[in-house]
Amino acid sequence: MVIKSRWTAPIPRCSLQQWIFESSRSPLPDKKQFLDADDPENNYITLSEYRLLSKRVALGLIEAGLKPGDRVLVFSGNNIYFPSVFLGILMAGGIFTGANPTFVPRELAYQLDNSQATFMITAAAALDTALEAAQQVGLPRSSVFIFDKPSEVRSAKPGPGVNGRKNGARHWTELLAGDPGRAESWDWVEPADPANTTCCLNYSSGTTGVPKGVEVSHYSYVANGAQVVALRNLDPQGRGVHEGSRLLCFLPLYHAYGQTYFIANFARMQLPVYVMPSFDFERMLRHVQTYRITSLAAVPPIVVALAKHPLARKYDLSSLEAIGSGAAPLMREVAQEVEKMLWPAGETVIHQGWGMTEVTCTCMAWDPTQPAAKTGSSAVGELLPNCAARIVEVGTGTDPETNPAVEIREPRRPGELWVTGPTLMRGYWRNPKATAETVVVDAADGTRWLRTGDVAFVEQYRPGTLFHIVDRLKELIKVKGNQVAPAELEGVLLDRRDVADAAVVGVTIKGEEVPRAYVVRAAGSRVSEQEIAQWFAGRVARYKQLRGGVKFVEAIPKNPSGKILRKILRDQAQKEVGDRPPQASRLS
């Protein structure tokens, strides 16, 4: 049975930049839009400067040789210029793809090669990694731009310009060397068909396998923003996000969560955003206190820190009106601890939303006008405007003829969550097989349904019902909100000659999910578990490291077709080193 949202919202058929700014030339307020959280008085850009700087980046990329549809990979942490680089790529007709700035060369080279990026913009601190990865895939050094703080971004020729070149890489301020007046009068590239024009490749492992580029169209990004704004407008002066809100961005802007809210939605709402270069808990607390931040968009480990870390009680956090959590499951007990600390009168609660990169970002949220939104429910909210969902028997729907989908119609009975709506991805980049396995097309009406791999139930079969996510079928491990694909880590382990077989699963330790490896040693090998863990650490980003440990086993449990029986290993890992029941063991 299809469950539809109880709301609809108009979705403009335009580019993301058109939705944010409404026009390429009409006057914009000179109010501060992005402020450096470490130096907001001297380092900021206004809303009008945001648009102009984006247009200058776009013109610079076009002059550097960017053609419509070319990919530009940004390998950097946060700064106040990141949003303009993001939108500049889109304004030039290009496609943005962001990489985690902690990637090692092997990981970065994979994304460069898979995305077939024409240019790369890299943080100065990561230049060596970027150049090594570029060499591996044959990207010329002249196509790499160093991305750090300019000396004066508002001038016609901001520094350091050509003087910032290093090891053959150019400085990103060279993209800004054109006449600002020309940029003022220039109209960006507006896609003829926003629904079928990709603007971003945000990499995700989907429900299984190695990372894949998720093709998100301009229309889908606009739709997700329009949905979020529509919900906010139901109660424009309510707690959380309103005209007087002040936001703090520590979420990575290379990730869909950070992009949709901080680069797009809050700019559309003209709400000031203080930008942190990366997450640091005490700095976050200090910034909340100093700038009287009203709302936080967070991930579960940050909420855990607020609940458990003694520093949280040493700062004045009374300005906070709301905290939203996403990207991974949040334990209700942890949320309640923070609620008691911040809002002892019970005036608000911490809410989880739900989404996936494959649906742009957010798909479920909370009605700000409803008393149910203040009950402390463990649900993830209800469907955003224009979205629909189905709950399907686990294991069905893999083939319309031999294994059709069997819908569940009973409230509170779990099954796999399928969703559809205007935010659904176009598909996986250069991977039609993975797309076909994840997106099911209804033969009757042509509706494209995303098989999420999450197990959910609904409280009632009616519009406006709350959804509960109770498990996940997909193999992904979520480490501090980052997706970790077991298949990728297993591939790294199997590069060792003394490893005959390997499997990686997630295990929850101290409330956080981390990877744990089960390894079968090759015959005659005397390598230790510690040696493997240390060797592995030098080959992956920090969040992918085997913080759950390495365990030698005689054999990896598999079914007759050779598929790893991860549920067995997850349960085993939880007994060995975990501190609460794993999500995966809730399925019968």
N, C-alpha and C positions, 0 to 999 in steps of 0.2 A: 504494500500500500504506500503510495507516494504521500509524503508529508510536505506541505508547502509553507513558506513563510507567510505570516499574516500581514506583511507589509510589501508594498512595491515602491520603488523609487525611480525617478527618471534618470537615465544614464546618457549623457551627451556622447555622441559619436565624434570624438575628437582625440587629439594627442594628449598625452599626460601633461605636457607643458602648457597646452591650451587650457586644460582644466584647472591647473594650479594658478596661472596668471590671468586667464580669460582673454588676454590680448598680448600681442608681441610689442605693442607700442604705447598703448594708453597709459596715462600716469599711474604710478603705484605709490603707496605711502612710503615715507622715509623712516618708518619705524624699524627698530632693530629686529632682525629675523633670526640670525644665527650668531651666538656670542661664544667666544672661547671661555670655557668655564674657569680656566686658570688666569685669564686676563681680560675680562669682559669690557672694561672701560676703554682699552686701546685696541682690542682685536675683535672686530665684529663686522658683519655685513648687514645692510638693510634689505628690506624686501625688494626695493627697486634695484639695488646693487646685485642681489641674487639673480634676477632676470638678466641684467646686463652682463654680468660675469659669465653666466651660462652661454649667452650668445657669443661672447668673445671666444670662449673655449670652442664652441661649435665652428666658428669661422676659422680658427686656427687649425682645427682638425681637418676641415675641408681643404685648406691650403696645403696641409701636410700630405694630402692624398686620400683622405677617407672618402669612400663611396657609399651610397645608400646600401644598407644591409651589412656593412662591414662590422666586425666585432672589435670592441676595445675592452681589454681586460684591465681592471683596476686592482692593484695588489697593495692595499694600504689600510691602515687603521683610520680612525675618525679625525677629521679636522673641519673647520668651518667652511672650507672650500670644497670639500667632498661633494656636497649637494650640487654645486655648480658644475663640477666635472661630470657627475651623473647626468644632469639634464643637458649639458653641452653635447654629450655624445648623442642623446636622443634628438636634440634640435638639429644636429648635423645629418640626421637620417641613419645614424649608426645604432648598434645594439650593445648595451652595457652588459658586461659579465664581471662579477666581483669574486676575488679569491681571498681566502682567509690569510691574513698577513703573517701567520705563524707557519705557513706551509714550508716544507723543505723543497729543494729543487725538483725532486721526483714528482711530488704532488702538483706543484705549479706547472711543470712541463706537461703533465697529463691534461690539465685544463686548457693550457695554451693550445695544445695539439688538437684536443677534442673540439674546442670552440673555433679553431682556425682563426685566432685573433690576428688582426692586422697591426694593432698597436698595443703597447702595454704601458700603463702609468703606475709607477711603483714608489712606495715610500723610500726615502733616502736610506733609512736604516736597513732596508731589505734589498738594496741594489745588488749586492753580490749574489744573493739567491736568485733574483730576477734575471741577471745576466747569464748565470749558469743554466737556468731553465730555458732562456731564450736561445742559447747556443744549442741545447739539446734538440730543439724543434726547428732550428734554422731561421729564427726571427732576427733580423738585422738589429744591431745595437742602436742604430739611428732611429729605430722604431720604438725605442724604449725612452720614456720620459720620467725624470726624477720629480717626485711630488713631495714638496715640503713647503714651509711657510715662506711666502715671498716678502721682499723688503717693503714694497709698496704696491699693492694690487690695484689701486685706483688710478695709477698713472698710465700714460699712453704706452710706456715701455717699462713695465715692472721688472725689478731685478730679482734674481741675478741675471736672467736672460742667458745669453750665450756663455757668460762667465760661470754659469752654474753647471756646465757640461762636465761629465766625469766618465772616464773609461769608455768613451764612445757614445754614451747615453746623453740625450738632451735634457734640458730643464723645462718643466711644464710651463714656466712663464714665457717661454718662446711662443707658445700657442696664443698668448695674449698680446703679442707685439703689434697687432693691427690697430687701425684707427678706431678708438671707442665710438666716435660719431657714426662711423659706418655700421658698427654693431647696433647702435641705438635705432637706426632706420631699417635694419635688416629684418626680414621676416623669416622665421625658422622654417624648416622643412615640415610641412603638415602632411601626414600620410593620407593617401587617397581612400584607403579602407582601413581604419584603425583596428577593426576586429581581426583583420588578417595581416597586420603588420607587427612583427615582433619588436619589442623595445628592450627586453631583458632576457638574458640566459642566466637564471639563478640556479646554481647547481644543487641537486638533491639526489639522494640515493633511492628516492621513490619508496616502494614497499620492499625492495630487495636489490641486491647487486651493487655495482660500483657507481660512483656519482655520475649523474646524467644532467645535461643542461635542460632546464624547464623553460620552454618558450612561452613567455608571457607577453600578450599583446598590449598595445596602448589602451585599447578598449577595456581589457580586463583590469588594468591598473586603475583606470578612471572609475570603473564599476565598483571596485573595492573601496576606493575613496568615497564615492557617492553613497555607498551603503553605510559607511562609518559616520559620515556627516549627517545622513538622514536620521540615524539613531540619536546622535548628539542633539539634533534639533528638536527631538521630542521633548527635551527638558533642557533648553539652552542655558539656563542659569543654575542647573543642578550641580551637585558635587561632582568633582572629577575634571572634565574638560569644558570650559566655558570662556566667556570673553576675557576674564581676568586671569586666566590660567598662565602658569609659568612651568615650562617643561625642562627636563634634564635628559639628555641623550647620552647614554653609555652603551646602548645596544650597538653592535657593529653595523655600519651603514652598507657593508658589502652584502648583508643578509636581508631577505625580503621583509622581515619584521621591522628592522630599522628604516628601510627605504620607504615603505608605505606610510608609516606614521610620521617620521621626522622630515623626510625629504618632500613628501607630497601632502599628506593630510593636514599637518599642523601649519604648513606654509599656506595652504588654501584657506585655513581658518585665521591666518595672520596672527598666530600665537608664538611668542618668543621661545626659542630653544637654546638652552645652554649646552654646549657640546664638550664632552670629555673625550680625550684621545683614546682612552681605553678604560675598562672598568677597574676601579680601585675602591674598595669598600669604604675606607675612612674618608677619602676624598669625596665620595658620593654623599656621605653623611654631612660633611662640612659644607658642600655646595647646597644641599637641601636647606640647611640652617641659614646660610648666608643669603641665598637668593630667594628664600621663602617659596621653594618649589611646591606646587600644589598637587601634582599627579606624577606617578611613576609608571612607565611601561617596563615591566621586568620579566625575568625568567625565574624559575623556582629556586635555584641556588642563592639568589639575592634575597628572596623572601626568607629562606632558611637562615641566612646570615643575620637578617633583621631580628629574627626570633631568638637566635642562639648566641650571637656575639655580644660580649659586654659593652663594646664601643657604642652599640646602638642606643644604650641608655644614657650616654654621656653628651648627646647632641639634642638640640631642640628640633624635633621633627613635627611640631604642632601645625605647621602650614599644610601638611599633606592631607588632602581630602579623599584621595583614592589611590589604590594600587591595582593595576591589572597584571595578570601573569599569563604567560603563554609559552609556546615552543616545547614544553614537556609537562608531565603531570605534576601537580602540586598536592602534597599531603594536606588534608583538611586541618589536621591538628596543628601543623606549622602555621597555617594561615590564621587560625584562631588565636595563637600566641601573639602574633603581630597585631591583630585587631584589638586585643585587650590592652596592649601597650599604647597604641595610637588613638584608639577610639573607645575608651572604657564605657562610654554611655551606650554603645551599640549602634551609633548613628550610621555606620556603613560597614561593609565587609570587603575583603579581597576577593575578586572574582577571577576565575579562569575563563579564558576564551578558548576557542579551538579553530585551528586552521592548518593548512599545509602549503608548502611552496607551490604545489600543483593547483591550488585554488588562489593563486597570487599571494595571499597571506591569511586573512581572517575569513571565516565562514560562519562562525557562531559567536554571539555576544549577548549582552543583557539589556533588557528594556529599562532605561533609567527611571521610568515613571511608575513602575510596578512595585508594590510592597514585596513581592516574591524576590525581587532583586536584592533585598536586604535581609534575607532569611538565613544566609550562610549555607545555602545548598551546595553540595559537592558537584553539581552539574556544571556543564561548560556553556550554558546559555541556550538560546534558541537561534533558529536560522536567520541570517541577515536578509534584508529585502531582496526579492527576486530569486531566492535560492530554494531548492527542494532537496529532499533526502528520502532514502529507503533503508530499511533494515532487512538484510538478506541472510538466509541460512548460510553459515560458514561452510565454505567448500563448494557452493553452488554458483552458477553464473559464469563458469569458465568457458562454456561453449553454448551458443543459443540452441543448438540442435541436440547435442549429446548430453549436456549438463546445464540446462537453463536455470536461471535464477529463481529461487524459491523464497518468496517474500514472507517475512514474519509480520503478523497482524496483532499479536498480543502485547499489550503494554508491559514494560519491564522485562521482556524476554530478550536476552542479548543476541546479536547477530552482527555481521559485517556491515559497517556504515558505507553507503554509496551516496554521493552528493552530486548535484549539478547546479549550474547557474552561470551568470555572465562572467564570472571570474575564473572559470575553468581554463586551464592551460591549453595552448594550441597542440602541444604534444612534446615529446622528448626530442631534443635536437639530434638529428641524424640517427635516430633510433626508432624506426617504425615498429619493430618487434616489441620493444618495451612499451611503446605507446598502446599498441593493440592489447597487450596483456593488462594494462592498467585502466584504459578507457573503453567502456562497453557502449556500443551504439544500439539504441533500441530500434529494432527493425520496424516497429509499428509507426513511430512518429519521428524518428531520427534524433531523439534526445541523446546527448553524450553524457554518460554517467561515469564518475570517477570511483573506482574501487579503492577505498582509502587504506585498507589493511588494518583499520582500527575496529575494535569490537565495542558496540554501543547498544544502549536501549533508550526508549523514550518513555516518559511518564504517561502520556496519553497519545492516541492517534488523532491529532487535530492540529490545526495551525496554532503556533505559539507554544507548543509543548516544549519542555526542557529536555535536552539530550544529556546523557551520562556516558562518558567514555570509560569503559571498565577494563579494557585489555588491548593488546595489539597483536595482530597476526604477523605483521611485517618484522623483518629481522633487525631493523635499525636499532642502534644503541643511541640514546640521547645523553650526551655529556655536557652539562651546563648549557643546554639548549642547542648545542651543535649536533648535527647528525653524523654518526659514525657507522659506516657500512662494514659489517663483519667480513664480507667477501674481500674487501680491499686489504684489511689487516691480515687475513689469512694468506692472501697472495704475497704479502711482504714476508711472513714467516716461512712460507714454502720456498722462498728464494735461498734459504740455507740448505746446504747439502745434508746437514745432520738432522734435519727435520723431515720425517717421512709423511706426516699428516698433521693437520691443525684445524681447530675450530675456535672461534671467538664468540663470546656471548656477553651480555651485560649483567652486572650484579650490583645490587644496591648496598652501598656501604656508607654508614652515617648519613643516610637520606639522599645520597647522590648515586646515580648510575655511572658505572665505570666499566671499561672493557677488561675481561679476564680471558686468558688463552689456555686451551687444553691442547697439549702437544704430544705427538707420538715421535720419539726419537728414532733416527735411522739406526739400523743394525750396527753395533760396535761403537756408537757414539757415546762419549762421556761428558758431553756438554751439560752444564748445570742450568737450572731454571733461572737463576740470577743472571748468568751470562747471556741467555737469550733475551731477557727483559732489558738488560743494558744495551745490547746490540740493537734491539728493536727501537729503543728510545731515540737513537740518532737518525732514524729513517722516517719518522712521522712527526706531525705537529704534536705539540704538547698534549692537547686534549684527546688525542688518539692513543696515547701511551697506555701500557698495560698496568694501570694503577690497581686493577683487581688481581694482579699477579699472574704467574705462569704455573701451570700444573701439568706434570707428566702423567700420561695415561697409556694403557696398553693398546687401546683402539678408540677411535672416534665413533660414537653411536650413530648409525645411519639406517635408513629404511631400505627395502630391497632395490629401490631405484637409485640408491646412492646419495639421497638427500640427507644432510645432517639433521639429526633429531635434536634441535636446539632446546626444546622444552626440557628434555632430560638433563642437559648440561646446565641450563639456567637454574633448575631446581637444585642440582648438585652444588653449583656455585654458591647459591644462597645458604645452603646448609654449612658449607665450608667456611665462608668468609663474610656472608651477608648479615644484615641486622634487622631485616623485615621481609615478609613474604614477597617474592618477585611477582610483578604483574602477570607474567606469562603463565604462572601456575594457577591462575583463577579460572582458566578454561577447563571444562571437563573433557 
